[in-house]
């Protein structure tokens, strides 16, 4: 990742993902979930990646790394046949696009290592590079690491926002960005096509204070960003507290 002075200005929004420097950041793929049609789901993910890589090419970004912010697989207590197949397929696909893949351990990834050993990739509790810290978001890490960071990227929350008019009500995946522990923080939406996210307007979504490491009182001050895939443009909807 390149070094930079104004780190926040180096963040680029893409479809359910972000670019910082030469690194693509995604989270929460939840591959292999048993109740869905896995092949259709996998194909939708590949199609999304192809759109993202095409946009990266248009922006003339020399991508060299992908960071996955956890929950690469879905099932907690087992490794399903679907997970074996599609996690390996995704890793091998992405390995043709970049030199390095970094995978953060999510709360669904307790049994991920046997799969990753097949492709000789490790599993990290967090990843820190050039002032950027990458976490899943379900648990805190060493305060010294947080103190050294300038910008933090998190998954786990699956943020989404419902918008309505006189004709319809629709839920959109969204990004959250704000200040947490005096650092710039970005919360990414789920990359999964079948997990639309948790509606941020639901005031009960944070009754469990241990679910996400950023407390709701701080999240309410975060800005809500929705990315329009058709226009390839992000839209700032203002602070969350003004929308709930």
ABEGO torsion letter per residue (X at the ends): XBBBABAAAABBBBBGBBBBEABBBBBGAGBGBAABBAAAAAAAAAAAAAAAAAAAAAAGBBBABBBBAEGABABAABBBAAAAAAAAAAAAAAAAABABBBBBBBAAAAAAAAAAAAAGBBBBABBBBGGBBBBAGABBBBAAAAAABABBBBBGAGBBBBBBBAABBBBBBBBBBBBBGGBBBBBBBBABAABAEBBAABAAAAABAAABABBAAAAAABBBBBBBAAAGBBBBAEBAAAAX
